[in-house]
Amino acid sequence: MADGGRRGRRAFIGSFTAAGGPGVVGATVDADSGALTVLSSVDGVPDPSYLALAADGTTLYAVSETAEGAVAAYRVHGDKPELAGPPVRVGGAGPTYLSLFAGHLLTADYGSGTVTAVPVRADGTLADCPSGQLRHTGSGPHERRQQGPHAHQIQPDPSGRWAVSVDLGTDSVRVCTLDDGHPVLHREIALRPGSGPRHLAFHPDGTHAYVLNELTPTVTVCRWDAESGSLKPLTETPVLPGAPDGDAAYPSGIVTSPDGRFVWTATRGEDVLSVLAVEDEGLRLVGTVPCGGHWPRALTEAGGNLYVANERSGDVTWFAVDPATGVPRRGGSIEVTAASCVVFD
């Protein structure tokens, strides 16, 4: 943001065009209430389901979550994002997440179980092809969902030294580096068999990480050592007071509060947000609140508010957070068909 504060802040919303979504949506953020107002949309890329913004706020990146798998860059100087070159094929199927790391755009390719690196040029545009790819291997005990690897998330750790990928199919987290543009495995950490890890969020102090599991509605609390690039599972905490049988809960997103006192998760099958209090090296479930729609796919914290992309009800809902209890209170929503994520500049 040009002024370093909340005034003038923008939001960008991804969606599934195959389900009628508008593509990438630009919106303004009210400085006082956190309310969103839609400005524009652009649909030049199929299924831009996940987004990431460059640190200087001038370039937005999107996956194309299709069988072919691609990424795209947008210029965001004005009210409407504009494509900055053609989409780049990643050579992996169904990319679900992307992040910037060491001058590259990294994608987690769910369908092929790969992590792909695409170089980012000095002007923020993308190179014509990937520079390297890491293929995950392994499987898990869930007969339908874990027949092979399914990389679901890739992000830098708080130190910026490591890229951490979460794989639902292999019940593991991988710590990686880049070697001449090629993702290289540094260490793989096994989690409980059948847990189905989906997303990971770091504590602001960089000493712990919280892994949200999709096949069982829990969070695995881990100690993180940035010096050695190692992750140690400690405890596992339910995100629901009572879970449905089997894998029907479908947890989706996880974020930590900026002060490190709370962790919030979203669960699609139950249409709820969960509040967890951080206590020593564990978590305590405080309670749950309705997510404001149906099928909360992604959860974001910004400016003291939580924003939920409710995919099947087609809206983005925002919540003010009680700073003492961490409990969200619904503020309002906007319509965005097949909404899948929200990011902020």
N, C-alpha and C positions, 0 to 999 in steps of 0.2 A: 504494500500500500504506500502511496506517495506520501501521506501525512503521518505514517507510523501508528495510526490509531484505528478505531473501528469505523469512523465516518468515511463514507465513500467505498466501503468494502464491497467486493463482488463475490458471487457464488457461481459455480458451474456445476451443472447436473447432467449425469449420464443417463442413458435409457436404452431399452431394447427396441430397435426399429422394427424387428421382425414381429413384435407384439403390438405395433402401432405407435411406438414411442417417437418423439420428435427429433431424436438424435442428441446433440449437445445443446443444452439450454444455458443461456446466460441470465443472471438475475442480480438485482441490487439487494443489499442487506441494510435494514434500518438500524441506525447506530444505537438507538435506545431499546427497542423491543426485540431486535434480532429477526424481525419479519422479513420475508423474501417477497420480491416483486419481479415477475418475469419480464425481461427485456427483449429477448430474441431467441432463436434456435437455428441450428444448421444441421442438415441431415446428409452430408456428403460421405459419411462412413457408416457401413452397416454395424449395428449393435455396438455402439461405443459405451460399453457397460461400466468401464472403470477409467478414471481420469487421474492425472497428476499434473501439478503446476510447477513450472520452473521457479527457482528461488527469486528471480527478479520480477516475476509476475507477468512477463510479456509473452510467454509461450505456454500453451496447454497441450498436454499429450493424452491420447486416448488409445485404448485397445480396441480392436475389432474382434469381438468374441464370436467368431465364426469357425467353421471347420478348417478353413484355409489359414486363418490367424494372421492378423496384421496390426500395425500401430500407425498412428498419424499424429502430426503436429499442427497446431492451430495458433495463429496470431490473435492476441486478445487486447489490442490497443483500444479498440472502440467498444460499442455496445454489443456487437455481434462477432463471435469467433469466426475466423477465416482460415481455411486450410492453407498451410504453408508447404505445399508440395504434395505429391500423391502418397497414399498409404504405402507402407513398406511391409512386405511379407516377412514373418518371423520364422517360418519353417517349423512351426509348432501349432498344434490344434487347440482351439478354444482358449486363448489367453484370457485370464480372469483378473489379472492384477498387473500393475506396472509401477516402477519407481525409478528415480534418477540416482545413479551411483557411479562415481569416478569417471565422469564424462560420457556415460552410457545410459541408455534407457534399458532397464531390465524388465522382462515379462515372465510371469508364471503361467505356463501353458498347461491348463488342466487336462485337456483331452490327450495330449501326448506325454504328459509327465516330464516336461522339460523346462529349463530356465534359459532364456535367450537374451543376448546382449546386442543392442543396436547402437552404434556410435552416434553421439550428438555433436553436430558441428558447432563452431564458435558462435554462429548467428542463431543457434537454437534449433535449426532444421535437422532432419535426420539423414544419415547416410543411406545410400541406395539399398543396402543389404546388411544383414547381421554380421557381426565380427566373430561370433562364437556361440556355442550352445552346450549346456550341461544336461545330460539325460539322466533322470532319476531311475533307480531300479528298485525292485522289491514289490511286496504285496502285503495284504493284511487278512485277518480272519473273516471279515464281512464278505460273504459270498457274492453279493451283487455290487457293492460299492468299492471293494478293495482288491479287485483282480489284478491290478497293476498300479503304477504310480500315478498320482494326480496332484501335481504342483498347484497350489491354490493361492499362495501369496509369496511375494519377494519384496524385501525392504532393507534399507541400511540400518545398522544398529546405531545407537545414539553417538558413538564415537566416530562414526563414518569410516571405520576401518574394515568392516565386514558387511556382507550382504547375507541376509538370513531368509531362507525359503521354508515354507510350511507345506507338507505333503499329506493330504487326506488319505491317499491310497496306501502309503507305507508306514503310517503312524510314526512319523519322524520329522525332525527339524534339521535342516542342513545349513551349515555355516560355510560361506564361500568367499573367494576373492576373485579378482580379475587379473589374468596374466596375458598381456598383449591383446586385450579385448575378449579373451576367452574365459567364461566362468569356470573356476576350478574349485573342487570340493576340498575344504579344509577339515571339516569334522561333521559327522552325522550323529544326531542324538535320538535315541529311541524313546518313544513315549508308550503309554499303556496300550497293548494290542487291542484293536477294535475301537479305540477312542475317536479316530478320524479327525485329527487336527485340521483346522480350517484357516484361522487367522491368529496373529500374534500381535500384542501391543507391549511396548516397553514402558517401564516405570520412568518418570521424568529424571530420576537421579541416575539412571543407567545401570542399576545393580540387579534389577529383576525384570523378568518378562512373564507375560500372562498369555497362555495359549488357549484359545477357545476351541473346544472340540465339537464337531458337528454330529457324529454318530452317537455320542452320549452327551447330554447337555451339561457339560462341566467346563471349568477352567483349570488348567494345570499351571500351578505357580512354579516358576523356575528361577534359580539364581543365575545371573549373567555375569561373566567375567570378560570384559572387553580386552584385557591385556592378552589373554590366551585364546580368545574367541571360542569360549566354551559355555555350554548351557547345562545346568543340572536341575532336573525335575525334583521338586520338594513335596508338594501336596496337591490334591485335586479337590475342587469345591463345586458343588452343584449350583447351577444358575436358576433353577426352578425349585419351588417348595415341594412340588410333586411332578414327576416326569411321566409322560405317556410311555406305553410299552414299546420296545424296539427302538427304531431310529426315527420316530415320527416327530420329534421336537424341532429339528433343523435350526440350531443356533447359526447365526450368520456373522454379525459384526461385533467388534470389541474396541473400546477406547478407554484411556486412562484420563483422569482429571489433571489439569495442569499443575495442581498442588500435590498430586500423588496420593491423595487421601481416598479416592474412590476409583472403582472400575465399573464401567457400564457395558452390558451386552444386549444384543437383540436376538430374539428367538422367533422364527417365522411361523412354525406350526402352532404356537401359542399366541402369536401377535402381542408380545410383551417386550418391555425393556426391563432388565434386571439391574439392581443397584447392589454393588458389593463393596464393603468397606475394607480397606487395606489395614491389616493388623500384623505387625512383626513380619514374618515370612509366610504369611497366609492371607486368606480372604474370608470374609463373613458375609453371607447373603443377608442384605437388609430387607429386601422385598422386591416386588415387581409392580409395574404400572402398564396400562394399555399403550400400545405403540402409536395410536392415533390413526391407524389404517389397517391394511391387510398385507401380510407377507413382507415384513421389514428386512430388506436385503442388506442395507448398509447403514452405518451409524457414524456420525461425525460430531466432534466437539469444536465449537468456535465461539469465542467471546462470551463465555459463561452460559452458552446454550447448547443443547443437543439437537441435531438434525437427523431425521430418519427418512430414508428413501423407501417408501412402501410400494413395492413393485406391483402387486396385483390389484390394489385399490387405486393406483395411479396418482400418488400424491407425495409431496415432501412436507413433513410435519415438523414443527420446531417446538422445543420445550425449554422453559427457564428452569435452571437447576438451583435448588435450595443449597446454599454454600455450607450450611451446618450439617444437613442430613444426606446430601447428595441426591435427594429424591427429585425427579423431573416433574414439572407441571406444564401441561399442554398450553401453548400460546396461540397456535394457528397453523394453517397449511395452505399450500398452493397445489393446483392440479398439474401433474406431469405424468402422462401416460407411460406405464412400464418403467418408472423411475428406478435407477439402480445404484447411484452413488451421488454424493455431494462433496465438492472441495471448495476451499476458500482462498482468496489471495491475501 
